[in-house]
Structure formats: structure tokens, C-alpha cells
Amino acid sequence: MGEVSFNLTPVDTKPSRRYRKGSKYDPVLDAFMAGTDALVAVEIAGKDANYIRTQLNKRIDAKNLRVKVSVVNNITYLEK
């Protein structure tokens, strides 16, 4: 077996984890809330409709919005 080179350094505390502020899906929700339409279809290039629904639902819960997300025939819809 070969030797492994390593270094141990003592530390006092672990650094706190850095969380990302917001989400790349926030602009979608912000634009919908700023608009006057009650129902819109959402398309994001390269993303599946069910994946979009999941991500938008997470942001809706985090922002406490009164918006409904649904998927019909592989198209994501936002509804006020």
C-alpha cells in the first residue's frame, strides 16, 4: 500500500454554512405577481414541467404567496 500525504490543522470552530439568498425562480414569481393576468403558462428552457412545479412551490412556500401551481399536459400553470 502506498503512503498518503495529508495535513491536519487545528481550528477553534467550524464556519457557518453559506446559504444562497433567493432563487433563480424568484423572477418568475415576481413577474407573475406584478402582472395582471390571473392564469399564465410557464415555460423554462431545458426544464420539465413537474420540476418547474416543484421549484416554484418551494419558493411560494418560502415567500408565503397565495399562488397555485399546476401541471396539465406537461405544461406548468401559475394561478392567482
ROMILUM-636256 format. One line per field, with one value per atom (N, C-alpha, C): residue number from 1; atom name; x negated, y, z. Coordinates in nm, 3 decimals. Each point is the difference from the previous one (the first is absolute). Layout:
BEGIN
k	c(NUM:...) .
a	c(CA:...) .
east	c(X:...) .
north	c(Y:...) .
up	c(Z:...) .
//
This chain:
BEGIN
k	c(1:1:1:2:2:2:3:3:3:4:4:4:5:5:5:6:6:6:7:7:7:8:8:8:9:9:9:10:10:10:11:11:11:12:12:12:13:13:13:14:14:14:15:15:15:16:16:16:17:17:17:18:18:18:19:19:19:20:20:20:21:21:21:22:22:22:23:23:23:24:24:24:25:25:25:26:26:26:27:27:27:28:28:28:29:29:29:30:30:30:31:31:31:32:32:32:33:33:33:34:34:34:35:35:35:36:36:36:37:37:37:38:38:38:39:39:39:40:40:40:41:41:41:42:42:42:43:43:43:44:44:44:45:45:45:46:46:46:47:47:47:48:48:48:49:49:49:50:50:50:51:51:51:52:52:52:53:53:53:54:54:54:55:55:55:56:56:56:57:57:57:58:58:58:59:59:59:60:60:60:61:61:61:62:62:62:63:63:63:64:64:64:65:65:65:66:66:66:67:67:67:68:68:68:69:69:69:70:70:70:71:71:71:72:72:72:73:73:73:74:74:74:75:75:75:76:76:76:77:77:77:78:78:78:79:79:79:80:80:80) .
a	c(N:CA:C:N:CA:C:N:CA:C:N:CA:C:N:CA:C:N:CA:C:N:CA:C:N:CA:C:N:CA:C:N:CA:C:N:CA:C:N:CA:C:N:CA:C:N:CA:C:N:CA:C:N:CA:C:N:CA:C:N:CA:C:N:CA:C:N:CA:C:N:CA:C:N:CA:C:N:CA:C:N:CA:C:N:CA:C:N:CA:C:N:CA:C:N:CA:C:N:CA:C:N:CA:C:N:CA:C:N:CA:C:N:CA:C:N:CA:C:N:CA:C:N:CA:C:N:CA:C:N:CA:C:N:CA:C:N:CA:C:N:CA:C:N:CA:C:N:CA:C:N:CA:C:N:CA:C:N:CA:C:N:CA:C:N:CA:C:N:CA:C:N:CA:C:N:CA:C:N:CA:C:N:CA:C:N:CA:C:N:CA:C:N:CA:C:N:CA:C:N:CA:C:N:CA:C:N:CA:C:N:CA:C:N:CA:C:N:CA:C:N:CA:C:N:CA:C:N:CA:C:N:CA:C:N:CA:C:N:CA:C:N:CA:C:N:CA:C:N:CA:C:N:CA:C:N:CA:C:N:CA:C:N:CA:C:N:CA:C:N:CA:C:N:CA:C:N:CA:C) .
east	c(-0.084:0.084:-0.088:0.047:-0.076:0.032:-0.090:0.018:0.092:0.076:0.086:-0.054:-0.015:-0.049:0.118:-0.002:0.108:-0.051:0.086:-0.035:0.120:-0.017:0.106:-0.026:0.101:-0.014:0.106:-0.040:0.101:0.077:0.130:0.086:0.085:0.047:0.084:0.146:0.053:0.140:0.015:0.109:0.033:0.066:-0.026:0.069:0.147:0.085:0.141:0.019:0.101:0.028:0.057:-0.042:0.052:0.120:0.109:0.122:0.018:0.051:0.027:0.123:-0.007:0.112:0.093:0.123:0.095:-0.018:0.056:-0.002:0.005:-0.046:0.008:0.143:0.091:0.141:0.079:-0.061:0.068:0.045:-0.081:0.047:0.128:0.019:0.122:0.121:-0.012:0.110:0.021:-0.108:0.010:0.072:-0.036:0.064:0.148:0.033:0.141:0.080:-0.056:0.070:0.016:-0.096:0.007:0.099:0.024:0.091:0.146:0.087:0.144:0.072:-0.071:0.063:0.022:0.116:0.031:-0.052:-0.026:-0.047:-0.103:-0.118:-0.105:-0.064:-0.052:-0.079:-0.146:-0.077:-0.142:-0.083:-0.093:-0.093:-0.141:-0.085:-0.141:-0.080:-0.086:-0.077:-0.081:0.013:-0.078:0.053:0.117:0.055:0.134:0.021:0.125:0.109:0.123:0.112:0.014:-0.018:0.014:-0.115:-0.118:-0.114:0.027:0.052:0.032:0.104:0.102:0.104:-0.061:-0.088:-0.063:-0.080:-0.082:-0.083:0.085:0.102:0.086:0.077:0.046:0.070:-0.090:-0.127:-0.094:-0.013:-0.010:-0.015:0.130:0.115:0.129:0.015:-0.039:0.006:-0.096:-0.120:-0.100:0.043:0.070:0.041:0.143:0.068:0.139:0.093:-0.008:0.086:0.128:0.104:0.127:0.011:-0.078:-0.006:0.010:0.070:0.013:-0.079:-0.073:-0.077:0.059:0.023:0.051:-0.065:0.006:-0.053:0.110:0.027:0.099:-0.064:0.000:-0.058:-0.143:-0.079:-0.142:-0.024:0.094:-0.014:0.028:-0.088:0.015:0.083:0.097:0.086:-0.010:-0.004:0.009:0.136:0.065:0.134:0.011:0.055:0.020:0.129) .
north	c(-0.118:0.118:0.124:0.100:0.124:0.095:0.090:0.100:0.112:0.057:0.112:0.125:0.105:0.125:0.084:0.047:0.081:0.096:0.095:0.101:0.024:-0.002:0.029:0.136:0.085:0.135:0.021:0.033:0.025:0.130:-0.003:0.118:0.013:0.121:0.023:-0.034:0.046:-0.025:-0.025:-0.066:-0.019:0.127:0.038:0.117:-0.033:0.102:-0.023:-0.020:-0.077:-0.030:0.124:0.024:0.113:-0.045:0.070:-0.031:0.101:-0.047:0.087:0.084:0.127:0.089:-0.004:-0.038:-0.005:-0.123:0.006:-0.112:0.054:-0.081:0.042:-0.004:-0.058:-0.003:0.116:0.081:0.117:0.099:0.029:0.094:-0.046:-0.131:-0.053:0.039:-0.025:0.031:0.151:0.076:0.146:0.059:-0.049:0.050:-0.036:-0.121:-0.042:0.084:0.024:0.079:0.146:0.053:0.137:0.016:-0.109:0.004:-0.001:0.018:0.005:-0.130:-0.091:-0.125:-0.092:-0.066:-0.091:-0.141:-0.033:-0.133:0.013:-0.060:0.004:-0.138:-0.029:-0.121:0.038:-0.088:0.027:-0.103:0.049:-0.087:0.046:-0.093:0.028:-0.099:0.052:-0.083:-0.106:-0.123:-0.109:-0.058:0.047:-0.048:-0.067:-0.112:-0.075:0.074:-0.013:0.071:-0.037:-0.127:-0.042:0.052:0.013:0.057:0.148:0.071:0.142:0.016:-0.086:0.007:-0.017:-0.097:-0.025:0.121:0.056:0.114:0.124:0.024:0.116:-0.017:-0.121:-0.025:0.027:-0.037:0.027:0.149:0.078:0.145:0.065:-0.052:0.052:-0.020:-0.118:-0.027:0.092:0.019:0.084:0.146:0.045:0.141:0.023:-0.107:0.008:0.069:-0.043:0.057:-0.081:0.066:-0.069:-0.027:-0.096:-0.037:-0.152:-0.047:-0.143:-0.039:-0.110:-0.052:-0.135:-0.021:-0.129:-0.037:-0.128:-0.051:-0.076:0.040:-0.068:-0.021:-0.124:-0.034:0.051:-0.018:0.036:0.151:0.080:0.146:0.047:0.087:0.053:0.128:0.011:0.118:0.064:0.133:0.077:0.067:-0.006:0.056:0.079:0.121:0.083:-0.038) .
up	c(0.000:0.000:0.000:-0.074:-0.009:0.115:0.023:0.105:-0.051:0.090:-0.033:0.069:-0.074:0.055:0.047:0.125:0.052:0.104:0.037:0.098:0.090:0.132:0.095:0.062:-0.001:0.055:0.108:0.121:0.105:-0.025:0.028:-0.013:0.126:0.027:0.118:-0.026:-0.114:-0.033:-0.149:-0.034:-0.141:-0.052:-0.125:-0.055:-0.025:0.007:-0.027:-0.150:-0.033:-0.140:-0.067:-0.122:-0.077:-0.080:0.018:-0.074:-0.112:-0.108:-0.112:0.032:-0.028:0.025:-0.122:0.022:-0.110:-0.087:-0.117:-0.093:-0.142:-0.094:-0.139:-0.051:0.078:-0.037:0.057:0.087:0.055:-0.106:-0.104:-0.102:-0.071:-0.014:-0.062:0.086:0.131:0.090:0.013:0.004:0.011:-0.122:-0.117:-0.123:-0.003:0.046:0.003:0.099:0.118:0.101:-0.045:-0.075:-0.047:-0.116:-0.071:-0.114:0.042:-0.099:0.028:-0.038:-0.067:-0.042:0.119:0.003:0.110:-0.026:-0.126:-0.036:-0.113:0.021:-0.103:-0.012:-0.119:-0.023:0.015:0.066:0.025:-0.077:-0.079:-0.070:0.031:0.039:0.026:-0.082:-0.086:-0.093:0.075:-0.043:0.055:0.130:0.047:0.126:-0.023:0.068:-0.006:0.078:-0.043:0.064:0.147:0.033:0.140:0.086:-0.058:0.071:0.028:-0.098:0.017:0.111:-0.001:0.104:0.138:0.016:0.129:0.047:-0.088:0.037:0.032:-0.079:0.025:0.131:0.028:0.126:0.121:-0.010:0.109:0.024:-0.109:0.014:0.048:-0.044:0.045:0.150:0.048:0.144:0.077:-0.053:0.068:0.004:-0.103:-0.008:0.050:0.041:0.050:-0.100:-0.125:-0.103:-0.013:-0.049:-0.024:-0.150:-0.044:-0.142:-0.009:-0.101:-0.022:-0.124:0.009:-0.114:-0.038:-0.128:-0.047:-0.132:-0.031:-0.126:-0.071:-0.125:-0.084:-0.136:-0.047:-0.129:-0.015:0.105:0.004:-0.020:0.044:0.001:0.142:0.051:0.135:-0.005:0.091:0.007:0.139:0.001:0.124:0.004:0.117:0.014:0.130:-0.010:0.119:0.067) .
//
